C-alpha cells in the first residue's frame, strides 16, 4: 500500500498526534459551538488567552490525521494505491457544518502483524486476528467545499432489505473527489486526511482508541509525491507498452509476408 499526496500543494501543517489546535472558550468556561478554532503559534507551548486545547475537548489524545494547507477550491484527488482493490466514496457532514468525503475499500486488504499501527485498539486487533489479517479501510478528506462525485460510475456496495442494490460512486487512484475549503471546525483552508479500519459495511472499528478510530498511516506514506505525477507516469508506461506491442505486431507481420513464416 502506498499513500501519495492528494493535492498539488505541499505543506503539512499538522501531523498525526499533534496538539496544535485551540478552541475559543466563553467567559463561563464552555467552548463555543460551532467550534471556533485557531492554531498555536509555532513557538507556543499553550493556547492563547480564552482558548483551550481542542482535541482533549473531543476526548482525543491528539490530532487524528494529517492537515495539508491548500488554496480555497483546490482540487483533491484520491491518493491510495493498492493493486486489485476497488473503492467507493460517500459525501458526509459533521455537527459543526464540516463537509467531507469518505472513501472505503470494497475489498478486504491483507495486513501482516508488523503492519498494524500502534494506535489500533484491542477491538481492532481482535477483528484483525478473527479475519485472518484481512481488513477494510476508509480514508477521510475533511473541511471541503463540495464533492466531485456527481457523474462518476456507480458500483454496488451492498443490498438493501428489499433486495435492491445499494450503489455508490466508484473511485480509482488519481480520481478527482473534492474541492478544498475550511468548513466545520477549522482555522483555515486545508484538507484533513485520515485513515481508519472498518468493517465490510463501512462502520469504523476501534473508535475507542483515543483518535476516533483513526491510525497513523505514515509507514505507507509517499507524501512527497503528488498522486497526479504517479498517474502520469503510469499512463506513459502504458503508452510505451502499447507501442511496444504494436511494433512487435508489425515485425511479425513483416516476417510473415517476407519469409512466409509465423512467429
C-alpha positions as CSV (number, residue, x, y, z in Angstrom):
1,X,0.0,0.0,0.0
2,X,1.2,3.5,-0.9
3,X,-0.5,6.8,0.1
4,X,0.6,9.6,-2.1
5,X,-0.2,13.3,-1.6
6,X,-3.8,14.2,-2.5
7,X,-3.1,17.8,-3.5
8,X,-0.7,19.8,-5.6
9,X,0.0,22.0,-2.6
10,X,2.8,20.5,-0.4
11,X,2.7,22.0,3.1
12,X,1.9,19.8,6.0
13,X,0.7,22.0,8.9
14,X,-0.2,19.3,11.5
15,X,0.5,15.6,11.6
16,X,-1.0,12.7,13.5
17,X,-0.9,13.0,17.3
18,X,-0.1,16.7,17.4
19,X,-1.9,19.2,19.6
20,X,-1.7,22.5,17.7
21,X,-5.4,23.4,17.6
22,X,-7.2,25.6,20.1
23,X,-10.9,26.2,20.7
24,X,-12.4,29.5,21.9
25,X,-14.0,29.5,25.3
26,X,-16.9,31.5,26.6
27,X,-16.5,33.6,29.8
28,X,-18.4,30.8,31.6
29,X,-15.7,28.3,30.6
30,X,-17.5,26.5,27.9
31,X,-16.3,26.1,24.3
32,X,-18.4,28.0,21.8
33,X,-20.3,25.8,19.3
34,X,-19.8,25.6,16.4
35,X,-16.2,25.4,17.5
36,X,-14.1,28.5,16.8
37,X,-10.6,27.2,16.1
38,X,-7.2,28.9,16.0
39,X,-3.7,27.4,15.8
40,X,-1.0,27.7,18.4
41,X,1.9,29.9,17.3
42,X,4.8,27.9,16.2
43,X,6.9,28.6,19.3
44,X,4.0,28.5,21.8
45,X,3.5,25.7,24.3
46,X,0.0,26.6,25.2
47,X,-3.1,28.1,23.6
48,X,-3.8,31.9,23.5
49,X,-5.9,33.5,26.3
50,X,-9.5,32.5,26.3
51,X,-8.7,29.4,24.2
52,X,-8.1,25.8,25.3
53,X,-6.6,22.7,23.5
54,X,-9.2,21.4,21.1
55,X,-8.6,17.6,20.9
56,X,-9.0,16.9,24.6
57,X,-12.4,18.6,24.4
58,X,-13.3,15.8,21.9
59,X,-11.9,13.1,24.2
60,X,-8.9,12.5,21.9
61,X,-5.2,12.2,22.8
62,X,-4.3,14.4,19.8
63,X,-4.9,15.1,16.1
64,X,-6.2,12.1,14.3
65,X,-4.8,12.7,10.8
66,X,-2.7,14.9,8.7
67,X,-3.6,18.5,7.8
68,X,-2.4,19.8,4.4
69,X,-2.6,23.6,3.7
70,X,-4.4,24.3,0.4
71,X,-5.8,27.3,-1.5
72,X,-9.5,27.7,-1.5
73,X,-11.2,25.5,-4.1
74,X,-8.0,23.4,-4.7
75,X,-8.7,20.0,-6.3
76,X,-8.3,16.9,-4.0
77,X,-7.6,13.6,-5.6
78,X,-7.9,10.0,-4.3
79,X,-4.4,9.0,-3.3
80,X,-4.2,5.4,-2.1
81,X,-2.6,2.8,-4.3
82,X,-3.3,-0.9,-3.6
83,X,-3.4,-3.3,-6.5
84,X,-6.7,-5.0,-7.3
85,X,-8.7,-3.2,-4.6
86,X,-12.0,-1.4,-5.5
87,X,-13.1,1.8,-3.8
88,X,-16.3,3.7,-3.3
89,X,-17.0,7.2,-2.0
90,X,-19.7,9.0,0.0
91,X,-20.2,12.6,1.0
92,X,-20.7,13.3,4.7
93,X,-21.1,16.1,7.2
94,X,-20.5,16.7,10.9
95,X,-22.1,18.6,13.7
96,X,-20.1,21.7,13.0
97,X,-21.1,22.0,9.4
98,X,-17.9,20.4,8.3
99,X,-18.2,18.6,4.9
100,X,-16.1,15.6,3.9
101,X,-15.6,12.6,1.7
102,X,-15.2,9.0,2.9
103,X,-13.6,6.6,0.5
104,X,-13.9,3.0,1.6
105,X,-12.4,-0.2,0.3
106,X,-15.0,-2.6,-1.2
107,X,-12.5,-5.4,-1.0
108,X,-10.5,-6.6,2.1
109,X,-6.8,-5.8,2.4
110,X,-4.2,-8.1,3.8
111,X,-2.2,-6.7,6.8
112,X,0.7,-8.5,8.4
113,X,1.1,-8.2,12.2
114,X,4.2,-6.0,11.5
115,X,1.9,-3.6,9.6
116,X,-0.5,-2.9,12.4
117,X,-0.3,0.7,13.7
118,X,0.4,1.3,17.4
119,X,-2.9,3.2,17.7
120,X,-5.1,0.2,16.9
121,X,-7.4,-0.6,19.7
122,X,-7.8,-4.1,21.2
123,X,-11.1,-4.4,19.4
124,X,-9.4,-3.7,16.1
125,X,-6.7,-6.2,16.8
126,X,-9.2,-8.9,17.7
127,X,-11.1,-8.2,14.4
128,X,-7.8,-8.5,12.5
129,X,-7.0,-11.8,14.2
130,X,-10.5,-13.2,13.7
131,X,-10.5,-12.3,10.0
132,X,-7.0,-13.8,9.3
133,X,-5.4,-10.4,8.8
134,X,-8.0,-9.2,6.2
135,X,-9.2,-5.6,7.0
136,X,-11.2,-2.9,5.2
137,X,-10.1,0.7,5.4
138,X,-11.6,4.1,4.8
139,X,-9.9,7.3,4.0
140,X,-11.4,10.7,5.1
141,X,-10.9,14.0,3.4
142,X,-12.5,16.8,5.5
143,X,-13.3,20.5,5.5
144,X,-14.1,20.5,1.8
145,X,-16.4,22.9,0.0
146,X,-18.1,20.3,-2.2
147,X,-17.6,16.8,-3.5
148,X,-16.8,15.9,-7.1
149,X,-18.6,12.6,-7.0
150,X,-21.5,13.5,-9.3
151,X,-21.4,11.7,-12.6
152,X,-18.9,9.0,-11.5
153,X,-19.6,5.4,-12.4
154,X,-21.7,3.6,-9.8
155,X,-20.7,0.3,-8.1
156,X,-22.8,-2.0,-5.9
157,X,-21.6,-2.0,-2.3
158,X,-24.4,-4.0,-0.7
159,X,-28.1,-4.9,-0.9
160,X,-31.0,-3.2,0.9
161,X,-33.5,-5.1,2.9
162,X,-36.0,-5.0,0.0
163,X,-33.4,-6.7,-2.3
164,X,-32.5,-3.6,-4.2
165,X,-28.8,-3.0,-4.8
166,X,-27.0,-0.3,-2.8
167,X,-25.0,1.8,-5.2
168,X,-22.2,4.3,-4.5
169,X,-19.8,6.3,-6.6
170,X,-16.7,4.3,-7.6
171,X,-13.3,6.0,-7.4
172,X,-9.9,5.0,-8.5
173,X,-6.3,6.2,-7.9
174,X,-6.0,9.7,-9.1
175,X,-9.7,10.5,-9.4
176,X,-10.9,14.0,-8.5
177,X,-13.0,13.6,-5.4
178,X,-13.5,17.1,-3.9
179,X,-12.6,20.8,-3.8
180,X,-10.9,22.2,-0.7
181,X,-12.2,24.8,1.8
182,X,-12.4,25.4,5.5
183,X,-15.8,24.1,6.5
184,X,-16.5,23.0,10.1
185,X,-14.0,23.1,13.0
186,X,-11.2,24.6,11.0
187,X,-8.7,27.5,11.4
188,X,-8.1,28.0,7.7
189,X,-8.2,26.4,4.2
190,X,-6.8,22.8,4.4
191,X,-7.7,19.2,3.9
192,X,-7.7,16.9,6.9
193,X,-6.7,13.4,5.7
194,X,-7.2,10.4,8.0
195,X,-7.2,6.6,7.7
196,X,-9.5,4.2,9.7
197,X,-10.0,0.5,9.8
198,X,-13.6,-0.5,9.2
199,X,-16.0,-3.5,8.7
200,X,-17.2,-4.6,5.3
201,X,-20.3,-2.5,6.0
202,X,-18.1,0.6,6.3
203,X,-18.6,1.1,10.0
204,X,-15.4,2.2,11.8
205,X,-13.7,-0.4,14.0
206,X,-11.9,0.7,17.2
207,X,-13.5,4.1,17.9
208,X,-12.2,3.8,21.5
209,X,-8.5,4.2,20.6
210,X,-8.3,7.9,21.6
211,X,-8.4,9.1,17.9
212,X,-12.0,8.2,16.9
213,X,-10.7,5.1,15.3
214,X,-8.0,6.8,13.1
215,X,-4.5,5.5,12.9
216,X,-1.2,6.9,11.9
217,X,-0.6,5.9,8.2
218,X,2.9,7.4,7.9
219,X,4.5,4.0,7.3
220,X,2.7,3.8,4.0
221,X,3.2,7.5,3.1
222,X,4.7,8.7,-0.2
223,X,3.5,12.2,0.5
224,X,6.4,14.0,-1.3
225,X,4.9,12.6,-4.5
226,X,1.7,14.1,-5.8
227,X,-0.7,11.4,-6.9
228,X,-1.1,13.2,-10.3
229,X,2.6,12.5,-11.0
230,X,2.1,8.8,-10.4
231,X,-0.9,8.7,-12.8
232,X,1.1,10.5,-15.5
233,X,4.0,8.0,-15.1
234,X,1.6,5.0,-15.3
235,X,-0.1,6.4,-18.4
236,X,3.3,7.0,-20.1
237,X,4.3,3.4,-19.2
238,X,1.1,2.0,-20.6
239,X,1.6,4.1,-23.8
240,X,5.1,2.6,-24.1
241,X,3.8,-0.9,-23.6
242,X,1.1,-0.4,-26.2
243,X,3.6,1.0,-28.7
244,X,5.9,-2.0,-28.0
245,X,3.0,-4.4,-28.7
246,X,2.3,-2.6,-31.9
247,X,5.9,-2.7,-33.0
248,X,6.0,-6.5,-32.3
249,X,2.8,-7.0,-34.3
250,X,4.3,-5.0,-37.2
251,X,7.5,-7.0,-37.1
252,X,5.6,-10.3,-37.0
253,X,3.5,-9.3,-40.0
254,X,6.6,-8.3,-41.9
255,X,8.3,-11.6,-41.3
256,X,5.2,-13.5,-42.2
257,X,4.9,-11.6,-45.5
258,X,8.6,-11.6,-46.3
259,X,9.5,-15.1,-45.4
260,X,6.2,-16.9,-45.1
261,X,6.9,-17.8,-41.5
262,X,4.7,-17.4,-38.4
263,X,6.2,-16.4,-35.1
